[in-house]
């Protein structure tokens, strides 16, 4: 669970990642965007500079709660990300999960 700043055409919101991969992430937020909306994410991974990703909403769950298996939020797909940056993200995620186990 990493903090994330969500930048859209209509404003800025602070949210939290719940799941992240080299292709996208689940963002827990009180105000999920609609599918196909474009956004920019600044993910605050531990001990790293903010990770900056252009993204698009793949799906949205505006009705979930913290008790649901899928809480309120949105699944996003990273767009226009270089292979080098994807490899960098893969290493950041791997280091984080190795420390947790």
Residue pairs with C-beta under 8 A, 6 or more apart in sequence:
1 16
1 17
1 18
2 16
2 17
2 20
2 43
2 44
2 45
2 46
3 14
3 15
3 16
3 17
3 43
3 44
4 14
4 15
4 16
4 17
4 25
4 27
4 41
4 42
4 43
4 44
5 12
5 13
5 14
5 15
5 41
5 42
5 44
5 50
6 12
6 13
6 14
6 15
6 27
6 29
6 33
6 39
6 40
6 41
7 39
7 40
7 41
7 42
8 33
8 37
8 38
8 39
8 40
9 38
13 29
13 31
15 27
15 28
15 29
15 73
16 27
16 28
16 29
17 25
17 26
17 27
17 28
17 43
18 25
18 26
18 27
18 28
18 71
18 73
19 25
19 26
20 26
20 43
20 89
20 93
21 93
22 78
22 86
22 87
22 89
22 90
22 93
23 77
23 78
24 55
24 58
24 75
24 76
24 77
24 78
25 41
25 43
25 55
25 75
25 76
25 78
26 70
26 73
26 74
26 75
26 76
27 41
27 73
27 74
27 75
27 76
28 71
28 72
28 73
29 72
29 73
29 74
30 72
32 57
32 60
32 61
32 62
32 72
32 73
32 74
33 39
33 57
33 60
33 74
34 57
34 60
35 57
35 58
35 59
35 60
36 56
36 57
37 56
37 57
38 54
38 55
38 56
38 79
39 54
39 55
39 56
39 57
39 76
40 52
40 53
40 54
40 55
41 51
41 52
41 53
41 54
41 55
41 76
41 78
42 50
42 51
42 52
43 50
43 51
43 53
44 50
44 51
45 51
45 92
45 93
45 96
46 96
48 92
51 89
51 92
53 78
53 81
54 78
54 79
54 80
54 81
55 76
55 77
55 78
55 79
56 76
56 77
56 79
57 74
57 75
57 76
58 74
58 75
58 76
58 77
59 74
59 75
60 73
60 74
60 75
61 70
61 71
61 72
61 73
61 74
62 72
63 72
64 70
64 71
64 72
64 73
65 71
65 72
78 86
81 89
